[in-house]
Amino acid sequence: MWLGNFTLVLPNEVVNSGSVRIEDGVIAEIRPEPVAGAVIDGGGRLLMPGFVDLHGDMIEREIAPRPNAQMPIDFGIHELDKKLAAAGVTTAYAAVSFATESVYGHVRSLETTSAIIEGINRLRDNLLIDHRVHARYEITNVGAAPALERLLKADEIDMVSLTDHTPGQGQYNNIAAYVASISERRAISEEMAAEIVQKRIAMRNDPQIDVKLKEIVSLSLQHSLSLASHDDDSVEKVAEMFDLGVTISEFPVTLPAAEEARRRGLWTLMGAPNALRGQSMSGNLSALDAAKAGLLTVIAADYHPAAFVPGIFKLAEVSAGGLPAAVAMATGNAARSAGLTDRGEIAIGQRADLVVVEKGDVHRIRATFRAGRFVYSDGTLHPLRALAA
């Protein structure tokens, strides 16, 4: 099947009026001109690789859209699947949290997290896109380690990140602001919120933290999983994580941390919503500033997958490599950082995971392909014969 007359975003260039041939779900041929008999005429619209999202928190919103409104987990997975396909995501790592307690309540309990992982692995062959599991291990919650270890040994996990949300460092370096945030989110007094924060700070003194951390890291590396740090805030923190075997620095919160991560050869990951808004939700490092400095290599949906496309165009304005470099942050770079070599580029031999984007005042996704088959379309492009191809 030929897709013709598209503006192709290739790894290092943009080709106008190009065409791509798909055979058995793989890109078989690329031409820099329209071809006769193309099943789909792109009308000059952009054709990009499908987005590879390494960190998406959205499953929690699908199974608990409101406090005390728990939905069936299988239902939530299917609903998220549709939304991700419509956002151009073709490979998604659900970032689920391993914590013994959380401000998010039951939705991040060990019971719910384990059920989500079981559901993703059970349903994955019947979903529109390729779903995988990103386990977020909160290192202060040593009680969560046995559950994660069991799932790692059973090959139920595809990526692990090491998170430390202890107030006073990382994402929550401003303790007063964090207390106010908890007070507002839980509708409790600031005094009660301050007690919760102090309890979390005290948890950091548990001597089992380092023991369990090393066990989780060892298991992850034994299973050849990509290992990420989270909210690196200093040169020292990056060095510590690097020595553990981390290869991805997720959401570095300061410029020096991002600089050190890149100096050590780590991938640096930040959120597409941050890039779109031009600022971090927590007041930390801006993705646009990191990109301007040449320090950003990967973007993720974080909490809003629809931000991928507008975020890419924002990054293209400030990145030295323009649109190809910005697209690579959501595609090829993301795939390679996770150890995936068969997707992420419009190149011969790569999976035909593709996204059709129409530029405008609001950039719009017109269609998404997974392995050469429609998994989303708004009806703009395809004739009936394309659906049968």
KEKOLTOR-837883 format. One line per 4 residues: number of its first residue (from 1); for each residue y, z, x of C-alpha. Coordinates in steps of 0.001 Angstrom, whole numbers, plus 500000, padded with zeros to 6 digits. Each point is the difference from the previous one (the first is absolute). Layout:
NUM> Y/Z/X  ...
END
This chain:
1> 500000/500000/500000  503408/498999/501294  503141/502045/499411  502803/497533/500666
5> 503759/499880/500450  500500/503643/500962  502334/501607/502517  497352/501495/502266
9> 500724/503261/501807  497801/499605/503076  499627/502665/502720  502864/498647/502119
13> 501848/497491/497838  500924/498857/496519  498821/496503/499019  501679/498250/497079
17> 497952/497866/497582  496707/500990/501616  496507/500029/498540  496929/502205/500344
21> 496390/499101/499240  497664/502741/498850  496254/499702/500309  497501/502763/499143
25> 502783/502560/499839  501286/499215/503493  502949/497977/501292  498420/496786/501271
29> 503008/497793/500782  503792/500178/500258  502339/497027/499888  503782/499929/500498
33> 500520/497623/497060  499031/499630/496322  496585/498498/499269  498909/497716/497203
37> 497791/501539/497362  500940/503643/500620  498645/502224/497235  503217/502008/500048
41> 503481/498733/500849  502076/502878/501288  503321/498329/499389  501232/501304/503342
45> 499262/503644/499191  499024/502336/502821  496330/500488/500837  499301/503214/501913
49> 496820/501828/500994  498913/502688/497553  501455/503411/500746  497818/502573/501746
53> 501098/503431/498844  498815/502766/502310  501659/502889/498164  500371/500022/496225
57> 500416/503217/497999  499980/498249/496618  496537/500987/498771  501305/503500/499305
61> 502621/498628/497612  497360/498027/498136  497658/502929/499419  502763/502519/499317
65> 503031/498116/498627  501473/503288/498817  499247/503655/500756  496977/501139/497996
69> 499275/496406/498895  496801/499250/501898  498539/496525/499484  496426/498878/500774
73> 499735/499106/503676  498189/496675/499459  502721/498983/497545  502677/500897/502550
77> 498324/497972/502749  499806/496894/497801  503645/500358/498938  501160/500377/503590
81> 497872/497005/500971  501928/497759/497568  503377/501284/501163  499161/499462/503650
85> 498841/496428/499388  503272/499308/498166  501907/501441/502975  498275/497634/502438
89> 497745/502635/501553  496558/498600/500801  498680/502866/502157  500921/503569/499083
93> 499227/503305/501661  500330/502763/497421  501599/502915/501851  498281/503019/498476
97> 500720/503546/501095  497546/502588/501315  501680/503303/499306  498865/503372/498696
101> 503360/500481/498311  502831/497629/499231  503289/499866/498127  498444/497064/498159
105> 497412/502294/498424  496624/498777/498709  500699/496343/500825  499704/500871/503713
109> 497192/502520/499672  496802/499480/501984  498119/499388/496759  502338/497252/498833
113> 500355/498432/503436  496220/499806/500420  499628/498490/496514  502658/497356/500759
117> 498216/499007/503198  496657/499824/498225  501584/497856/497284  501601/497556/502429
121> 496763/499509/501911  497981/499612/496811  502386/497536/498350  501212/498007/503005
125> 497733/496974/499436  501391/499554/496478  503716/500327/500779  502582/497264/500416
129> 500990/500931/503543  498335/501612/503017  500331/503789/499607  499358/502412/502859
133> 500479/503725/500619  502613/501589/502238  499261/503723/500350  503062/502142/500665
137> 498803/503171/501714  502516/502824/499764  499147/501816/503222  501099/503456/498788
141> 497568/499867/497088  496830/500653/501949  498101/500637/496764  500208/496264/499298
145> 498213/499037/503218  496386/500338/498741  500612/497640/497070  501616/497400/502260
149> 497247/500352/502601  497357/499366/497339  501759/496827/498840  500524/498777/503559
153> 496309/500410/500761  499172/498060/496822  502270/497087/501054  502205/500493/496933
157> 503258/500019/502016  501759/496995/501584  502994/501621/501732  501171/503527/500827
161> 503490/501396/500514  500843/503427/501361  502776/501595/497986  501871/503238/500530
165> 502487/500854/497280  500754/503471/501354  503664/500677/499126  502375/500083/502940
169> 498729/496839/501727  498985/496436/499220  501072/498737/496604  501189/503416/498855
173> 502047/501102/502988  502775/501292/497702  498436/503114/498468  502879/500715/497598
177> 499832/496469/498588  496214/500270/499647  500290/503306/498125  502506/498402/497614
181> 497678/497028/499498  497012/502183/499098  502159/502077/497671  501141/496895/498127
185> 496602/498283/499900  498114/503068/498786  502830/501375/497847  499835/503375/501749
189> 502624/502198/501630  501027/499369/503593  498685/503472/500853  496536/499039/498791
193> 500254/496657/501803  500968/501789/503217  496866/502175/499736  497863/496859/499723
197> 501691/498519/503054  499478/503157/502069  496332/500032/499042  499676/496420/501254
201> 501685/500845/503259  497595/502916/500478  497011/497661/499489  500896/498281/503280
205> 498777/503071/501903  496353/499545/498997  497946/499731/503238  497555/497649/498243
209> 502621/497249/499692  499447/498524/503450  496214/500359/499729  499787/498127/496712
213> 502577/497426/501094  497905/499038/503026  496857/499778/497858  501704/497656/497516
217> 501408/497858/502809  496611/499790/501711  498247/498928/496799  502688/497414/499246
221> 499713/498448/503443  496191/500035/499830  500288/497874/496861  502541/497658/501711
225> 502747/500817/497495  503678/499475/500647  501677/503355/500526  503622/500637/499082
229> 502480/502805/500521  502559/500837/497332  503706/500878/500139  500266/500134/503784
233> 503344/501660/500746  500113/500248/503795  498841/498456/503248  497700/502981/500482
237> 498359/499561/496594  499330/496320/500703  498445/500873/503361  497791/502628/498372
241> 498780/497550/497365  499474/497237/502559  497791/502303/502064  497856/500632/496913
245> 499312/496263/499632  502576/499024/497399  500977/496298/499967  502466/499985/497077
249> 503142/502113/499642  500678/500209/496259  503549/500674/498836  501568/501187/503280
253> 502965/502102/498913  502216/499570/503070  500987/497091/502214  498748/501721/503209
257> 496581/500486/498383  499833/496317/499038  501098/498989/503494  497288/502127/501581
261> 497372/498670/497614  500813/496416/500946  500179/500884/503693  496443/501277/499743
265> 498852/496875/498154  499581/501599/496579  500601/498091/496797  502970/501448/498102
269> 499734/500033/496210  502766/500669/497480  500424/499492/496266  501076/496796/498293
273> 502115/502089/497566  501847/501411/503015  500714/496453/501196  501153/498894/496552
277> 502293/502997/499489  501169/500071/503607  499259/503685/500291  497229/502569/499941
281> 499496/502004/496812  499952/503140/502188  503028/499084/502082  497912/499105/503045
285> 499916/496796/502087  500966/496795/498180  497457/497192/500181  502852/497522/500427
289> 501359/501939/502975  496519/500111/501519  499621/496238/499483  503415/499281/501517
293> 498904/501925/503079  496758/498026/500180  497932/503116/499295  498402/499204/496625
297> 496698/498124/499899  498381/500780/496601  501246/500705/496486  498027/501548/497143
301> 500501/500378/496267  500227/503784/500346  500757/500794/496351  501287/496633/498674
305> 498061/496757/500713  502595/497812/498244  502317/500817/502933  497971/497812/502378
309> 501717/496688/499227  503649/501151/499884  499319/502312/502947  498701/497067/502040
313> 503170/498003/499356  502159/502980/501001  498016/500341/503230  500243/496259/500667
317> 503784/500364/500173  499861/502546/502824  496772/499180/501875  500149/497840/503109
321> 497138/497825/498764  501538/499334/496566  497777/499383/496984  496691/499432/501885
325> 500425/503329/501802  500889/501832/496795  497046/498495/498116  497674/500938/502871
329> 500927/503665/499521  498387/499906/496551  497153/497655/500918  498693/499136/503468
333> 501290/503087/501794  498756/502276/497240  496567/498364/500064  499658/500166/503788
337> 501104/503631/500152  497156/500823/497594  497493/497990/502026  499827/497089/497530
341> 499894/496626/501731  499060/497692/497102  503247/500143/497989  503766/500347/500239
345> 501016/496525/501191  500222/496484/498653  497739/498610/502693  496758/498019/500079
349> 496995/502270/499602  501917/502817/498331  499182/501207/496496  502027/498159/497383
353> 501777/503166/498841  503367/498522/499039  503181/500787/498076  502416/497526/498403
357> 503598/501249/500047  503018/498418/498358  503345/500958/501519  502889/500905/497737
361> 502408/502784/499142  496782/501922/499400  497161/498578/502087  496939/499533/497818
365> 496281/499743/500620  498610/497059/498056  496344/500237/501017  497563/501898/502190
369> 496724/498654/501399  497129/502017/501397  497548/497886/501992  501468/496895/498397
373> 499691/501127/496372  502776/501041/497656  500165/503741/499506  503511/499859/498552
377> 502250/497317/498568  503075/500110/497792  499157/496506/498717  502647/498161/502023
381> 497684/498060/502272  496448/499364/499038  498606/497276/497766  496653/500645/498338
385> 498141/498029/502650  501199/502476/502673  498314/502861/498185  496708/498146/500050
389> 500220/499017/503677
END
